[in-house]
Amino acid sequence: MINPPPDKIDDLVSKNYKFIVAVAGMHPELEFLDVKVENQGDNIFRLSLKVHNKGVFATCAEAGKGICGQD
């Protein structure tokens, strides 16, 4: 609703940009380990793997319970 004074905009953009880029760099980053595919016959396959989040943030926060496939 209220714009900052024009002489402050460059500084505000610079600081906010750095913050947004830093937060974006902390996103969840999934890594799939020990992947194993087993042919069960009749064109059916069993896929086994371990999922590891190498990122800083969780893949689904407690606040997202019920939305992220958790009950």
Short mmCIF file of the C-alpha atoms (twelve columns), coordinates in Angstrom:
data_MODEL
# 
_entry.id   MODEL 
# 
loop_
_atom_site.group_PDB 
_atom_site.id 
_atom_site.type_symbol 
_atom_site.label_atom_id 
_atom_site.label_alt_id 
_atom_site.label_comp_id 
_atom_site.label_asym_id 
_atom_site.label_seq_id 
_atom_site.Cartn_x 
_atom_site.Cartn_y 
_atom_site.Cartn_z 
_atom_site.pdbx_PDB_model_num 
ATOM 1  C CA . MET A 1  0.000  0.000   0.000   1 
ATOM 2  C CA . ILE A 2  2.876  2.356   0.759   1 
ATOM 3  C CA . ASN A 3  5.948  2.407   -1.437  1 
ATOM 4  C CA . PRO A 4  9.345  3.027   0.141   1 
ATOM 5  C CA . PRO A 5  11.189 6.218   -0.748  1 
ATOM 6  C CA . PRO A 6  12.844 5.889   -4.184  1 
ATOM 7  C CA . ASP A 7  16.355 6.259   -2.734  1 
ATOM 8  C CA . LYS A 8  15.799 3.164   -0.518  1 
ATOM 9  C CA . ILE A 9  14.516 0.791   -3.231  1 
ATOM 10 C CA . ASP A 10 17.902 -0.428  -4.505  1 
ATOM 11 C CA . ASP A 11 19.065 -1.324  -0.987  1 
ATOM 12 C CA . LEU A 12 15.784 -3.079  -0.127  1 
ATOM 13 C CA . VAL A 13 15.798 -5.091  -3.358  1 
ATOM 14 C CA . SER A 14 19.401 -6.139  -2.803  1 
ATOM 15 C CA . LYS A 15 18.790 -7.337  0.765   1 
ATOM 16 C CA . ASN A 16 15.533 -9.138  -0.040  1 
ATOM 17 C CA . TYR A 17 17.018 -10.766 -3.130  1 
ATOM 18 C CA . LYS A 18 19.891 -12.205 -1.088  1 
ATOM 19 C CA . PHE A 19 17.444 -13.570 1.493   1 
ATOM 20 C CA . ILE A 20 15.161 -15.171 -1.112  1 
ATOM 21 C CA . VAL A 21 18.094 -16.791 -2.932  1 
ATOM 22 C CA . ALA A 22 19.465 -18.146 0.373   1 
ATOM 23 C CA . VAL A 23 16.102 -19.643 1.371   1 
ATOM 24 C CA . ALA A 24 15.591 -21.149 -2.099  1 
ATOM 25 C CA . GLY A 25 18.963 -22.883 -1.740  1 
ATOM 26 C CA . MET A 26 17.650 -24.751 1.307   1 
ATOM 27 C CA . HIS A 27 14.863 -26.553 -0.561  1 
ATOM 28 C CA . PRO A 28 14.312 -30.283 -0.103  1 
ATOM 29 C CA . GLU A 29 16.619 -32.300 -2.343  1 
ATOM 30 C CA . LEU A 30 15.739 -35.971 -2.635  1 
ATOM 31 C CA . GLU A 31 18.341 -38.616 -3.311  1 
ATOM 32 C CA . PHE A 32 17.345 -42.191 -4.221  1 
ATOM 33 C CA . LEU A 33 19.642 -44.861 -2.790  1 
ATOM 34 C CA . ASP A 34 19.865 -48.647 -3.062  1 
ATOM 35 C CA . VAL A 35 17.436 -48.788 -5.997  1 
ATOM 36 C CA . LYS A 36 16.416 -52.351 -6.806  1 
ATOM 37 C CA . VAL A 37 13.943 -53.520 -9.453  1 
ATOM 38 C CA . GLU A 38 12.617 -57.078 -9.285  1 
ATOM 39 C CA . ASN A 39 10.630 -58.658 -12.111 1 
ATOM 40 C CA . GLN A 40 7.631  -60.398 -10.536 1 
ATOM 41 C CA . GLY A 41 6.362  -61.765 -13.862 1 
ATOM 42 C CA . ASP A 42 3.297  -60.854 -15.904 1 
ATOM 43 C CA . ASN A 43 4.724  -57.351 -16.509 1 
ATOM 44 C CA . ILE A 44 4.698  -56.610 -12.751 1 
ATOM 45 C CA . PHE A 45 7.803  -55.167 -11.087 1 
ATOM 46 C CA . ARG A 46 8.703  -54.532 -7.458  1 
ATOM 47 C CA . LEU A 47 10.691 -51.353 -6.879  1 
ATOM 48 C CA . SER A 48 12.635 -50.978 -3.630  1 
ATOM 49 C CA . LEU A 49 14.663 -47.936 -2.668  1 
ATOM 50 C CA . LYS A 50 15.700 -45.645 0.149   1 
ATOM 51 C CA . VAL A 51 14.859 -41.945 -0.063  1 
ATOM 52 C CA . HIS A 52 17.192 -39.437 1.573   1 
ATOM 53 C CA . ASN A 53 16.579 -35.686 1.805   1 
ATOM 54 C CA . LYS A 54 19.938 -33.949 1.258   1 
ATOM 55 C CA . GLY A 55 18.333 -30.502 1.588   1 
ATOM 56 C CA . VAL A 56 17.844 -28.379 4.686   1 
ATOM 57 C CA . PHE A 57 14.047 -28.085 4.638   1 
ATOM 58 C CA . ALA A 58 11.728 -31.044 5.150   1 
ATOM 59 C CA . THR A 59 9.826  -32.428 2.173   1 
ATOM 60 C CA . CYS A 60 6.578  -31.965 4.097   1 
ATOM 61 C CA . ALA A 61 6.112  -29.924 7.251   1 
ATOM 62 C CA . GLU A 62 3.857  -30.976 10.114  1 
ATOM 63 C CA . ALA A 63 1.550  -28.121 9.047   1 
ATOM 64 C CA . GLY A 64 1.007  -29.952 5.748   1 
ATOM 65 C CA . LYS A 65 -0.248 -33.122 7.427   1 
ATOM 66 C CA . GLY A 66 -3.029 -34.608 5.319   1 
ATOM 67 C CA . ILE A 67 -1.884 -32.664 2.254   1 
ATOM 68 C CA . CYS A 68 1.439  -34.434 1.688   1 
ATOM 69 C CA . GLY A 69 0.024  -37.933 1.732   1 
ATOM 70 C CA . GLN A 70 0.143  -38.265 5.506   1 
ATOM 71 C CA . ASP A 71 -2.896 -38.910 7.662   1 
# 
